[in-house]
Amino acid sequence: MNPEMRNLSAEQFVAGMGSKGLDLFDHFHCGVAVLDHERRFLFYNRQFNSFLCEQTGLELNQHDLIGQSLPIQSLWEAEPATDETSWKLETPGGKYGLSAVRLSEDSSLMQLHPEASYILQLNLLSSRRELEAELAAAITQSNRSEADKLELLTSFSHEFRTPLNAVMGFGNLLLEEGDKSPRQREYIEGIIGAGSHLLKLVNEILVLSKADHDISELELSNENVDIGELISETVAMLQPLLDRADVSLIQSGPSARLICDRTRLKQVLLNLVSNAVKYNKPGGEVVVNCLAIGNRCAGIEVRDTGIGIPAEMTETIFNPFKRLLQGKSISEGSGLGLMLSRRLVNLMGGQIKVASQPGSGSVFTVDFNLDAQCEGSAGFNRQSVAWLGSDAEKAGLAKRFLETRPGVSVCHIADTVIDGGEKLSIDADLVFVDGASLEQHDVNALDQLKALLPQSSLIGIESRSSGLQRDALLEIGVVKRLPSNLNPVNLLDVYDRVLQSTREPAA
């Protein structure tokens, strides 16, 4: 790193910043930008935005160019082709000096953003001492604000919970008296329900703030938990919600155990399963599946046949007070559940993955990252899947659903390789074959394809009710067929059953 960039005290900045995010760069008087490997903006601060306005002659907001390339080609022409990672450029007009650093994979600056590949600094005449003083002041101010916020919320939580508990206590006492009319009982139950919801919201805000401020403030236990038993308890607690929503729930997967905080994991499951029920359709399904490697739980999967989530919302739903669908008439929920769930899972060493498609359902997976510790273990890990067909959109949807599974990789192979005598080599545990791609091929082409595919692990996708298409799928030896309107419940259920059948020893 060259002296110009060293002025940033980047290592000290990242260490002091913790989880506060890139927005802390807005405290700097100099411009700062973070770019991905294709040199597109991931972030730039207010000062860098002013520079961009000057260069383009446009009135830009701070987020207008996120996802777009930096409009200074001469910067990349000066990028070293050797192992050097930093370089400088005088910007047009000589008003600014622009320093760039290409981040290495082990750089602590990667904590800024998982896709960060470059960091740029735009300087006027600030000295190193001034920059370091700004950095120290910004970190100190940010830490002080965080501590003040946590102290305020802790006090707020205590002052709020005391009268709320009194309201609910008196409400329950009133219910025990037998001289109430049905309407009066309804009103009292409404008061108790509203108080309970508000108390839950206060507790969630406090837990979320502690997790954000300091991990040590949130105590996690280490218990040997039977995950199947935990899932059963979660399902039992949500049975009234299932009945009201006319949604059926299936618990699947083997018995497995996990060392974790039982209470916190149950809190995560309650949130994920209740969302899968609330945002489902009448007559829909929810499957809660324990993913195991041997007798150890490597993940928990919650999949549904619900309304789905638009692609642009699969990350924003984890933001505070962000509801899955703002326009849906569902009164329950604080908008903190998914954010709190992600924080709790992260604190337990895992991550939450999500894949969805509007109208096709969603799959949320709590992945405990056991795959790397279980080399050679029997189980679902390190499975390769191929999709054979010309419909890239359908292949992409299947890929999103399947790759929520730990250790599963999916490749899309276009069906054009069947023509012209080209040789196709497919080395996969399981292959999905889109029937629509087979209708145009003759018997010889189908025979050629059949010889190249693993006969025990073929799943056919029927795009429509077509005898010709069905015959073609049967000709190449598919063992299961799925309709083309893919949803995660059916897709992953068939996936599990076909893989399981290939592992069972022959009688």
Secondary structure, DSSP 8 states (H G I E B T S, - for coil): --HHHHTT-HHHHHHHHTTS-GGGGGG-SSEEEEE-TTSBEEEE-HHHHHHHHHHH-S---TTTTTTSB-S-HHHHHTS-SSS--EEEEE-TTSS-EEEEEE--TT-GGGGG-TT--EEEEEESS--HHHHHHHHHHHHHHHHHHHHHHHHHHHHHHHHHHHHHHHHHHHHHHHHHSS---HHHHHHHHHHHHHHHHHHHHHHHHHHHHHHHH-GGGS----EEEEHHHHHHHHHHHTHHHHHHHT-EEEEES---EEEE-HHHHHHHHHHHHHHHHHTS-TT-EEEEEEEEETTEEEEEEEEE-SS---GGGTTGGGSTT--S-TTS------S-HHHHHHHHHHHTT-EEEEEEETTTEEEEEEE---GGG-TT-SBSSSEEEEEESS-HHHHHHHHHHHTTSTTEEEEEE-GGGGGGG-------SEEEEEGGGTTTS-HHHHHHHHHHS-GGGEEEEESSS-HHHHHHHHHHT-SEEEESS--HHHHHHHHHHHHHHHHS---
